[in-house]
Amino acid sequence: MKLSDALLGGFFVLLGIAVLWLASQFPSFQGQPYGAALLPSILAVGFILCGAIMMLRELRLRRSAAGGAGPAFALVPDLREGGAPALFAVLGNILAQIWLSPMLGFLPVSVIGLSVLFLVLRLSAIKALLLALATTVVCWWLFVDLLRVPLPRGFLDGVL
């Protein structure tokens, strides 16, 4: 099922307003012109702008189309044409990260999960593996090295 872009855009506008309001209550840092609210506020403004663009574009397309109104809910064409395995591969990756990463570690679960997803999306085996490796390494670098977010190491705990 796919929500219309106008409805989804409205949701993002409301979400952005809520995040902006909540971020305005964050404390500021001593001696700095910005505080903890900076990043959430930037993201909130992005949500508001992108949501408004989605709403306006959908409404403009509805006006120009014959009949003028499209359904609020529709089945995504990919799911009607057999794209459900990709949906299940994404959900499987999410569940694997939740349940298997603490035991096996982020790196092997991500490489295997992304390889399966890319194979389901009809990439060749070599491209799928290379893209999964590159994506996993970039995510590891961004989260562990740059943002200092501890990702599960699993059986690689003494190695990395």
FITOR-992499 format. One line per field, with one value per residue: residue number from 0; chain; x, y, z of N, C-alpha, C in turn. Coordinates in pm, 1 decimal, always signed. Layout:
i	c(NUM / ...)
ch	c(A / ...)
n_xx	c(X / ...)
n_yy	c(Y / ...)
n_zz	c(Z / ...)
ca_xx	c(X / ...)
ca_yy	c(Y / ...)
ca_zz	c(Z / ...)
c_xx	c(X / ...)
c_yy	c(Y / ...)
c_zz	c(Z / ...)
***
This chain:
i	c(0 / 1 / 2 / 3 / 4 / 5 / 6 / 7 / 8 / 9 / 10 / 11 / 12 / 13 / 14 / 15 / 16 / 17 / 18 / 19 / 20 / 21 / 22 / 23 / 24 / 25 / 26 / 27 / 28 / 29 / 30 / 31 / 32 / 33 / 34 / 35 / 36 / 37 / 38 / 39 / 40 / 41 / 42 / 43 / 44 / 45 / 46 / 47 / 48 / 49 / 50 / 51 / 52 / 53 / 54 / 55 / 56 / 57 / 58 / 59 / 60 / 61 / 62 / 63 / 64 / 65 / 66 / 67 / 68 / 69 / 70 / 71 / 72 / 73 / 74 / 75 / 76 / 77 / 78 / 79 / 80 / 81 / 82 / 83 / 84 / 85 / 86 / 87 / 88 / 89 / 90 / 91 / 92 / 93 / 94 / 95 / 96 / 97 / 98 / 99 / 100 / 101 / 102 / 103 / 104 / 105 / 106 / 107 / 108 / 109 / 110 / 111 / 112 / 113 / 114 / 115 / 116 / 117 / 118 / 119 / 120 / 121 / 122 / 123 / 124 / 125 / 126 / 127 / 128 / 129 / 130 / 131 / 132 / 133 / 134 / 135 / 136 / 137 / 138 / 139 / 140 / 141 / 142 / 143 / 144 / 145 / 146 / 147 / 148 / 149 / 150 / 151 / 152 / 153 / 154 / 155 / 156 / 157 / 158 / 159)
ch	c(A / A / A / A / A / A / A / A / A / A / A / A / A / A / A / A / A / A / A / A / A / A / A / A / A / A / A / A / A / A / A / A / A / A / A / A / A / A / A / A / A / A / A / A / A / A / A / A / A / A / A / A / A / A / A / A / A / A / A / A / A / A / A / A / A / A / A / A / A / A / A / A / A / A / A / A / A / A / A / A / A / A / A / A / A / A / A / A / A / A / A / A / A / A / A / A / A / A / A / A / A / A / A / A / A / A / A / A / A / A / A / A / A / A / A / A / A / A / A / A / A / A / A / A / A / A / A / A / A / A / A / A / A / A / A / A / A / A / A / A / A / A / A / A / A / A / A / A / A / A / A / A / A / A / A / A / A / A / A / A)
n_xx	c(+83.6 / +51.9 / +88.3 / -62.5 / +135.5 / +69.4 / -58.7 / +146.9 / +343.4 / +219.9 / +229.5 / +509.6 / +551.5 / +409.9 / +555.7 / +806.8 / +744.5 / +680.8 / +928.6 / +1088.9 / +970.1 / +1017.0 / +1297.3 / +1354.6 / +1343.6 / +1573.3 / +1880.5 / +2134.9 / +2489.1 / +2752.7 / +2917.1 / +2913.6 / +2783.4 / +2587.7 / +2376.6 / +2252.4 / +2026.9 / +2074.8 / +2130.4 / +1887.6 / +1707.3 / +1785.0 / +1733.5 / +1455.9 / +1362.8 / +1432.4 / +1257.7 / +1012.5 / +1030.8 / +1071.0 / +842.2 / +643.8 / +703.2 / +648.7 / +371.1 / +273.7 / +355.8 / +212.0 / -51.6 / -51.5 / -13.5 / -248.5 / -440.8 / -379.4 / -420.8 / -660.5 / -983.6 / -896.4 / -869.5 / -689.3 / -652.2 / -628.2 / -494.7 / -299.9 / -192.8 / +147.3 / +301.5 / +524.6 / +492.9 / +267.0 / +369.1 / +545.4 / +749.1 / +768.1 / +965.3 / +1188.2 / +1092.6 / +1062.3 / +1328.9 / +1443.7 / +1305.3 / +1395.5 / +1668.5 / +1659.7 / +1555.5 / +1759.0 / +1973.3 / +1884.2 / +1853.8 / +2071.3 / +2310.6 / +2417.1 / +2533.8 / +2685.3 / +2799.3 / +2818.5 / +2948.9 / +2969.8 / +2693.8 / +2584.7 / +2721.7 / +2641.6 / +2359.9 / +2313.8 / +2423.6 / +2246.3 / +2012.8 / +2087.6 / +2121.6 / +1859.2 / +1753.9 / +1842.2 / +2115.6 / +2438.3 / +2630.4 / +2895.2 / +2894.5 / +2700.5 / +2823.3 / +3056.2 / +2941.4 / +2798.3 / +3010.0 / +3148.0 / +2950.3 / +2905.6 / +3158.4 / +3178.8 / +2958.1 / +3040.5 / +3274.4 / +3161.7 / +2986.6 / +3133.7 / +3398.8 / +3373.3 / +3131.8 / +3145.3 / +2979.6 / +2909.4 / +2912.8 / +2791.6 / +3040.5 / +3055.8 / +3181.7 / +3417.3 / +3533.3 / +3787.0 / +3948.7 / +3888.2)
n_yy	c(-116.0 / +222.0 / +546.1 / +854.3 / +1116.8 / +1369.4 / +1325.8 / +1192.8 / +1391.6 / +1588.4 / +1458.8 / +1463.0 / +1738.7 / +1797.6 / +1634.6 / +1760.6 / +2010.5 / +1934.9 / +1825.7 / +2052.8 / +2216.0 / +2061.1 / +2055.9 / +2319.5 / +2338.5 / +2230.2 / +2249.8 / +2507.6 / +2514.6 / +2606.4 / +2905.7 / +2876.3 / +2944.5 / +2774.5 / +2493.3 / +2184.7 / +2173.1 / +2233.5 / +2041.4 / +1875.5 / +2081.8 / +2166.1 / +1931.7 / +1919.5 / +2147.0 / +2065.6 / +1844.1 / +1981.7 / +2147.7 / +1957.9 / +1799.6 / +1988.5 / +2041.8 / +1789.1 / +1775.8 / +1996.3 / +1927.5 / +1688.6 / +1784.3 / +1960.7 / +1781.6 / +1633.7 / +1824.6 / +1874.6 / +1630.2 / +1424.4 / +1412.5 / +1481.1 / +1384.0 / +1153.8 / +825.7 / +799.0 / +586.7 / +332.9 / +33.2 / -38.4 / -47.3 / -218.4 / -418.9 / -545.8 / -655.0 / -851.3 / -765.6 / -817.6 / -988.8 / -817.9 / -640.3 / -816.5 / -886.6 / -647.3 / -611.5 / -845.6 / -786.9 / -576.2 / -708.0 / -896.5 / -730.7 / -642.6 / -880.4 / -1056.4 / -913.3 / -842.3 / -1087.1 / -1188.0 / -961.4 / -632.9 / -604.5 / -869.8 / -936.0 / -721.6 / -729.9 / -983.1 / -955.7 / -726.7 / -820.5 / -1027.7 / -873.9 / -711.7 / -908.9 / -1000.5 / -775.3 / -804.8 / -767.3 / -859.6 / -1131.4 / -1065.8 / -783.3 / -735.3 / -833.2 / -670.5 / -413.8 / -445.0 / -486.8 / -240.3 / -57.0 / -141.7 / -96.2 / +183.3 / +264.7 / +161.4 / +316.1 / +576.1 / +563.0 / +441.8 / +553.4 / +829.4 / +935.5 / +817.8 / +610.8 / +318.6 / +23.2 / -315.2 / -563.5 / -834.9 / -1159.3 / -1055.2 / -899.8 / -884.2 / -835.2 / -597.1)
n_zz	c(+0.0 / -78.5 / +35.7 / -64.3 / -204.9 / -114.0 / +131.5 / +270.4 / +257.8 / +414.4 / +660.4 / +702.5 / +721.7 / +958.1 / +1134.3 / +1117.6 / +1227.5 / +1489.8 / +1574.5 / +1553.0 / +1747.2 / +1977.6 / +1974.4 / +2022.7 / +2292.8 / +2392.1 / +2580.7 / +2557.6 / +2474.7 / +2696.2 / +2631.0 / +2354.5 / +2028.5 / +1938.6 / +2018.1 / +2152.8 / +2002.9 / +1738.6 / +1519.0 / +1521.3 / +1461.6 / +1206.4 / +1062.3 / +1105.1 / +969.1 / +713.5 / +687.1 / +692.4 / +463.0 / +252.5 / +285.7 / +230.5 / -37.2 / -146.6 / -100.3 / -249.5 / -510.3 / -553.7 / -534.7 / -751.0 / -963.9 / -942.3 / -1006.3 / -1273.0 / -1392.1 / -1560.2 / -1431.7 / -1179.8 / -907.5 / -719.6 / -570.2 / -209.7 / -98.1 / -242.0 / -403.0 / -427.7 / -744.2 / -785.6 / -594.6 / -689.1 / -917.1 / -839.8 / -666.1 / -400.4 / -274.4 / -238.6 / -48.7 / +168.1 / +198.2 / +286.0 / +530.1 / +654.0 / +675.4 / +861.7 / +1088.2 / +1122.7 / +1188.8 / +1435.8 / +1589.2 / +1533.0 / +1515.3 / +1776.8 / +1852.8 / +1630.3 / +1517.5 / +1366.5 / +1116.3 / +970.6 / +959.1 / +820.7 / +572.1 / +471.0 / +479.4 / +315.0 / +77.4 / +11.9 / -20.1 / -241.1 / -433.8 / -454.5 / -567.7 / -820.4 / -892.3 / -1015.2 / -874.0 / -803.1 / -816.9 / -623.0 / -388.7 / -375.8 / -357.5 / -120.0 / +61.4 / +36.2 / +116.6 / +380.2 / +498.0 / +470.9 / +627.2 / +875.7 / +916.3 / +922.5 / +1147.1 / +1364.2 / +1365.8 / +1293.4 / +1414.8 / +1660.2 / +1754.3 / +1914.6 / +1747.6 / +1735.2 / +1776.0 / +1789.0 / +1727.0 / +1637.6 / +1827.0 / +1960.1 / +1744.2 / +1605.1)
ca_xx	c(+0.0 / +129.9 / +15.4 / -42.4 / +244.0 / +14.1 / -79.7 / +278.2 / +406.6 / +157.7 / +287.0 / +645.3 / +542.1 / +372.8 / +670.2 / +907.7 / +700.5 / +694.1 / +1071.2 / +1136.5 / +921.4 / +1089.9 / +1438.0 / +1367.0 / +1351.5 / +1703.3 / +1970.0 / +2248.6 / +2619.3 / +2817.0 / +3020.7 / +2907.1 / +2664.1 / +2489.4 / +2359.8 / +2205.8 / +1910.5 / +2112.5 / +2107.7 / +1745.2 / +1638.3 / +1817.1 / +1656.0 / +1314.4 / +1338.0 / +1436.2 / +1131.0 / +904.5 / +1045.4 / +1048.4 / +701.3 / +565.3 / +726.6 / +572.8 / +228.4 / +245.2 / +371.4 / +98.8 / -172.4 / -40.9 / -36.4 / -390.8 / -517.6 / -354.3 / -468.5 / -803.5 / -1055.8 / -854.4 / -844.4 / -638.8 / -682.7 / -538.3 / -416.5 / -290.0 / -90.6 / +266.7 / +306.4 / +627.6 / +439.7 / +174.3 / +446.4 / +638.9 / +859.0 / +757.5 / +1089.3 / +1273.6 / +1035.8 / +1097.3 / +1473.6 / +1469.2 / +1258.7 / +1487.8 / +1791.4 / +1633.4 / +1545.2 / +1891.6 / +2054.4 / +1836.5 / +1869.1 / +2196.7 / +2429.1 / +2485.9 / +2613.1 / +2778.9 / +2863.5 / +2760.6 / +3014.6 / +2923.9 / +2549.3 / +2559.2 / +2770.8 / +2554.6 / +2225.5 / +2312.1 / +2447.4 / +2117.7 / +1922.5 / +2129.6 / +2091.6 / +1714.2 / +1731.5 / +1892.1 / +2253.3 / +2521.0 / +2685.0 / +3017.6 / +2854.7 / +2628.6 / +2920.4 / +3141.0 / +2860.8 / +2770.0 / +3133.6 / +3175.2 / +2848.2 / +2929.8 / +3279.3 / +3146.9 / +2872.4 / +3125.4 / +3360.1 / +3080.9 / +2932.5 / +3232.3 / +3511.9 / +3335.8 / +3029.7 / +3176.7 / +2867.1 / +2960.5 / +2836.3 / +2829.8 / +3153.6 / +3033.8 / +3301.0 / +3534.0 / +3558.7 / +3930.0 / +4017.0 / +3863.9)
ca_yy	c(+0.0 / +344.3 / +667.2 / +958.8 / +1206.5 / +1481.9 / +1279.7 / +1167.2 / +1522.5 / +1650.5 / +1392.8 / +1513.1 / +1877.0 / +1791.7 / +1579.8 / +1865.3 / +2112.2 / +1876.2 / +1816.8 / +2189.9 / +2261.2 / +1987.8 / +2096.8 / +2454.2 / +2325.4 / +2175.4 / +2351.7 / +2549.4 / +2487.6 / +2724.2 / +2971.5 / +2844.0 / +3004.1 / +2671.8 / +2394.9 / +2052.0 / +2187.1 / +2270.7 / +1935.1 / +1845.5 / +2193.4 / +2159.5 / +1819.6 / +1955.3 / +2239.1 / +1982.0 / +1771.1 / +2074.3 / +2189.2 / +1844.4 / +1763.2 / +2088.4 / +2018.2 / +1668.9 / +1809.9 / +2085.2 / +1853.9 / +1597.0 / +1861.4 / +2012.3 / +1668.6 / +1597.8 / +1925.5 / +1863.6 / +1500.1 / +1415.4 / +1362.0 / +1568.0 / +1327.5 / +1017.8 / +759.8 / +828.5 / +465.5 / +249.2 / -69.4 / -2.9 / -135.1 / -321.4 / -531.1 / -618.3 / -721.9 / -948.0 / -702.6 / -848.5 / -1040.1 / -707.1 / -592.9 / -912.5 / -879.7 / -529.4 / -643.4 / -945.6 / -716.7 / -502.2 / -805.4 / -955.5 / -633.0 / -637.6 / -1006.1 / -1127.7 / -828.1 / -852.5 / -1210.8 / -1203.0 / -833.9 / -551.5 / -624.9 / -985.9 / -932.0 / -622.8 / -778.7 / -1092.1 / -903.0 / -640.4 / -904.8 / -1092.2 / -771.1 / -672.6 / -1021.5 / -997.1 / -662.7 / -850.5 / -733.7 / -979.3 / -1173.0 / -990.0 / -645.8 / -735.6 / -849.8 / -551.3 / -302.8 / -472.3 / -460.4 / -96.3 / +9.0 / -177.0 / -26.7 / +325.8 / +279.6 / +139.5 / +432.9 / +690.6 / +550.5 / +410.1 / +645.9 / +969.8 / +972.1 / +750.3 / +526.2 / +181.3 / -80.7 / -445.2 / -626.4 / -979.0 / -1243.9 / -976.9 / -803.0 / -867.5 / -802.7 / -455.7)
ca_zz	c(+0.0 / -90.7 / +68.0 / -163.3 / -166.6 / -39.1 / +268.8 / +328.4 / +275.3 / +530.6 / +778.1 / +722.9 / +768.6 / +1099.4 / +1206.8 / +1123.9 / +1323.6 / +1623.7 / +1606.7 / +1571.6 / +1877.0 / +2081.7 / +1972.3 / +2079.7 / +2437.9 / +2429.8 / +2638.0 / +2474.9 / +2534.6 / +2755.2 / +2553.5 / +2211.9 / +1968.4 / +1904.7 / +2123.7 / +2114.2 / +1914.9 / +1602.6 / +1421.0 / +1506.5 / +1396.5 / +1063.5 / +1008.3 / +1108.8 / +857.9 / +593.7 / +681.5 / +658.2 / +323.0 / +162.6 / +296.1 / +157.3 / -180.6 / -183.2 / -102.7 / -361.8 / -634.9 / -567.0 / -563.4 / -888.2 / -1055.1 / -937.3 / -1080.9 / -1417.1 / -1441.5 / -1591.1 / -1316.4 / -1071.8 / -774.3 / -716.0 / -442.9 / -97.0 / -77.4 / -361.7 / -393.6 / -502.7 / -860.9 / -772.4 / -518.3 / -776.7 / -1022.0 / -784.2 / -594.3 / -257.9 / -215.6 / -195.5 / +76.6 / +272.1 / +218.6 / +369.4 / +665.1 / +707.5 / +714.8 / +984.9 / +1197.4 / +1143.7 / +1263.0 / +1573.8 / +1662.4 / +1510.0 / +1531.3 / +1906.7 / +1861.3 / +1519.1 / +1489.2 / +1260.0 / +986.4 / +894.0 / +935.5 / +715.2 / +442.8 / +424.7 / +455.6 / +196.3 / -41.0 / -20.5 / -72.2 / -375.6 / -522.5 / -477.0 / -658.5 / -950.3 / -924.4 / -1028.0 / -744.5 / -774.5 / -787.6 / -495.0 / -279.7 / -368.7 / -308.4 / +21.0 / +135.8 / +36.9 / +198.9 / +519.5 / +543.9 / +483.3 / +745.5 / +993.2 / +931.3 / +964.0 / +1281.6 / +1468.1 / +1368.6 / +1284.7 / +1511.8 / +1787.1 / +1794.6 / +1923.8 / +1679.9 / +1789.9 / +1709.2 / +1787.2 / +1742.3 / +1596.1 / +1934.4 / +1984.5 / +1619.4 / +1569.0)
c_xx	c(+89.2 / +40.9 / +36.4 / +66.1 / +192.7 / -6.0 / +53.2 / +354.0 / +350.7 / +209.9 / +426.8 / +645.6 / +508.1 / +487.0 / +779.3 / +871.8 / +717.3 / +841.4 / +1129.1 / +1093.3 / +997.6 / +1236.2 / +1457.1 / +1379.1 / +1485.2 / +1792.1 / +2081.7 / +2378.3 / +2678.5 / +2924.1 / +3020.8 / +2777.9 / +2557.9 / +2482.3 / +2312.6 / +2089.3 / +1947.7 / +2079.2 / +1960.0 / +1667.2 / +1663.2 / +1737.6 / +1507.6 / +1278.4 / +1340.9 / +1309.0 / +1017.7 / +912.0 / +1014.6 / +903.4 / +612.6 / +582.3 / +648.2 / +423.7 / +193.9 / +255.1 / +254.1 / -29.2 / -169.8 / -66.7 / -182.7 / -475.7 / -500.3 / -405.0 / -618.0 / -875.3 / -1018.4 / -824.3 / -797.0 / -670.2 / -581.8 / -447.2 / -416.6 / -179.7 / +26.7 / +278.1 / +410.7 / +577.2 / +340.9 / +249.7 / +553.4 / +758.0 / +857.2 / +885.7 / +1184.2 / +1223.8 / +1073.2 / +1247.5 / +1510.0 / +1426.5 / +1348.8 / +1619.1 / +1773.2 / +1628.3 / +1680.2 / +1982.0 / +2012.7 / +1876.5 / +2006.3 / +2321.8 / +2493.6 / +2573.3 / +2722.3 / +2857.6 / +2799.6 / +2818.1 / +2965.3 / +2774.6 / +2517.1 / +2604.1 / +2679.5 / +2416.0 / +2217.0 / +2339.2 / +2318.9 / +2020.7 / +1959.0 / +2107.0 / +1942.6 / +1679.5 / +1797.1 / +2027.8 / +2331.0 / +2586.5 / +2809.1 / +2983.7 / +2785.6 / +2726.2 / +3008.2 / +3064.2 / +2826.5 / +2892.9 / +3160.1 / +3076.0 / +2871.8 / +3051.4 / +3251.7 / +3059.3 / +2952.8 / +3211.0 / +3279.9 / +3038.0 / +3040.7 / +3341.4 / +3469.5 / +3239.8 / +3050.7 / +3056.4 / +2918.9 / +2866.7 / +2883.0 / +2940.3 / +3140.1 / +3159.9 / +3428.0 / +3578.1 / +3707.0 / +4006.7 / +4005.9 / +3863.5)
c_yy	c(+123.7 / +461.8 / +768.4 / +1053.0 / +1326.9 / +1444.3 / +1255.8 / +1298.2 / +1597.0 / +1591.1 / +1447.0 / +1659.1 / +1878.9 / +1737.0 / +1685.0 / +1973.9 / +2060.5 / +1869.2 / +1955.9 / +2243.8 / +2192.2 / +2032.0 / +2236.1 / +2450.9 / +2267.0 / +2284.8 / +2388.9 / +2520.0 / +2617.2 / +2778.3 / +2938.5 / +2900.6 / +2901.4 / +2571.3 / +2262.8 / +2058.6 / +2210.5 / +2162.0 / +1896.9 / +1957.3 / +2194.6 / +2047.1 / +1852.1 / +2049.5 / +2162.0 / +1901.2 / +1861.4 / +2112.6 / +2074.7 / +1797.8 / +1859.6 / +2071.1 / +1896.6 / +1699.8 / +1894.5 / +2012.3 / +1758.8 / +1672.0 / +1918.6 / +1901.3 / +1626.9 / +1696.4 / +1908.5 / +1732.1 / +1505.8 / +1353.0 / +1435.1 / +1505.1 / +1183.7 / +954.9 / +798.3 / +709.2 / +385.3 / +148.0 / -29.7 / -98.1 / -245.6 / -442.0 / -612.0 / -700.9 / -813.9 / -888.2 / -729.9 / -908.7 / -929.7 / -650.0 / -686.1 / -914.0 / -760.2 / -557.0 / -747.3 / -883.3 / -641.7 / -597.4 / -871.0 / -859.4 / -627.9 / -763.2 / -1070.9 / -1043.0 / -836.2 / -977.0 / -1216.2 / -1076.1 / -764.0 / -586.8 / -749.2 / -983.6 / -834.2 / -672.2 / -887.2 / -1038.5 / -816.0 / -719.4 / -973.7 / -991.1 / -732.2 / -785.2 / -1027.6 / -884.1 / -683.6 / -793.1 / -863.1 / -1008.2 / -1092.0 / -845.1 / -637.6 / -744.3 / -725.4 / -431.3 / -321.1 / -445.0 / -310.9 / -21.8 / -18.0 / -103.5 / +122.3 / +350.2 / +261.1 / +262.4 / +552.6 / +679.2 / +532.2 / +515.4 / +791.8 / +1011.5 / +909.2 / +673.8 / +382.6 / +81.8 / -215.8 / -510.7 / -778.3 / -1057.7 / -1172.3 / -878.6 / -781.6 / -821.5 / -654.5 / -367.3)
c_zz	c(+0.0 / -54.7 / -42.9 / -112.8 / -87.8 / +107.1 / +339.7 / +351.6 / +394.7 / +660.3 / +806.9 / +769.4 / +917.3 / +1185.3 / +1222.8 / +1223.7 / +1466.5 / +1665.5 / +1631.6 / +1707.3 / +1990.4 / +2089.3 / +2031.4 / +2231.7 / +2485.0 / +2487.8 / +2540.1 / +2549.0 / +2588.3 / +2661.4 / +2405.1 / +2153.9 / +1928.5 / +2018.5 / +2067.0 / +2016.0 / +1768.9 / +1500.7 / +1410.3 / +1437.5 / +1246.5 / +997.7 / +1003.3 / +994.1 / +724.7 / +578.0 / +636.7 / +510.8 / +226.7 / +167.1 / +220.0 / +6.4 / -228.0 / -194.4 / -224.7 / -495.6 / -658.8 / -601.8 / -704.7 / -990.0 / -1056.8 / -1016.1 / -1231.3 / -1475.4 / -1469.2 / -1472.4 / -1189.6 / -937.4 / -787.1 / -581.5 / -334.4 / -69.8 / -206.5 / -340.6 / -482.0 / -622.0 / -850.9 / -694.9 / -601.0 / -880.1 / -966.6 / -713.3 / -445.2 / -200.2 / -168.7 / -63.1 / +191.0 / +299.1 / +306.5 / +513.2 / +731.2 / +752.0 / +846.1 / +1103.9 / +1226.3 / +1220.1 / +1409.5 / +1649.8 / +1648.2 / +1532.5 / +1668.9 / +1918.5 / +1755.0 / +1488.6 / +1370.0 / +1123.1 / +912.2 / +863.9 / +823.1 / +578.5 / +387.6 / +390.3 / +332.3 / +69.2 / -84.4 / -79.7 / -214.6 / -476.5 / -554.0 / -573.8 / -794.6 / -989.7 / -941.3 / -893.6 / -707.6 / -739.7 / -652.0 / -378.4 / -264.3 / -313.6 / -160.7 / +106.4 / +147.2 / +126.5 / +346.7 / +574.7 / +562.9 / +606.4 / +874.0 / +1019.9 / +983.1 / +1109.7 / +1387.0 / +1475.9 / +1375.1 / +1396.0 / +1649.5 / +1843.7 / +1800.4 / +1855.4 / +1733.9 / +1707.5 / +1703.4 / +1810.0 / +1698.1 / +1704.4 / +1960.0 / +1861.7 / +1587.6 / +1690.8)
***
